[in-house]
């Protein structure tokens, strides 16, 4: 079990005195490694809160650079860092938040060739990606690596959140629903406009990304009830949350009765249809 310095004990005091959390859960956080896919709007608050919470190692994967239009919502970055790699900017911010956390910048794109190797090196994945190809790739790779996936998505004034663990079974012996149960295939071109095309309110990724951090902390520590099997919808303009139960699909090509995706090489990830970042 992880050991804490005097400074860390003071830093995490509010966690350590927290009923049903305490020192054992804090130690589990310190012993954990989380991969954050993307360094944009959703990933920013998720990374900030996971670093502040004391997750031992954070991997940040992104191949983009900071631009002026990011700064309305991507709070990992600053005006002075425009033009610099987002992973480099993220490391600078997160080390200031908590120097006890190891932050690993992965300045590259996740691909079918490297996804399993990258994900297997972590205990949990937080998906803050901005396009359907990456979302399907991340969810498939997490299934094969048997790693929990905390997923989020946003658009204009609405957000979505789920935890996927389709490698586990529910009380009826059926696989827990995964991303391909929620969304069997990408929507047709133009059906889901990008943030650059339709816009997004800046505080929205703060809401969903913070929830992703909370769900990741629950999964890593075993505290509370897992969100696996459920989808949360958030409507900002009406201040409403809705929690919906997801169902496993027998025709799921990954976990269904007759699976056709037995490795990442079996799926077609269309990286030609990329949208602007969250």
Protein Blocks (a to p, Z undefined) as FASTA:
>chain_A
ZZddfklmmmmmmmmmpghiajmlmmmmmmpccddedjdfklmmmmmmmmmnopabacdd
dfbdcdfklmmmmmmbcfklgoiafklmmmmmmmmmommbccddddddddfklmmmmmmm
pcbdcdfbfbfklmmmmmmmmmmnopacdddddehjaccdddddfkbccfkopacddfkl
mmmbacdehklccfklnopafklmmmmmmmmmmmmmmmmnopajdfehiacdddfklopa
cdddddddfklmklmmbdcbfbfklpccdfklccddZZ
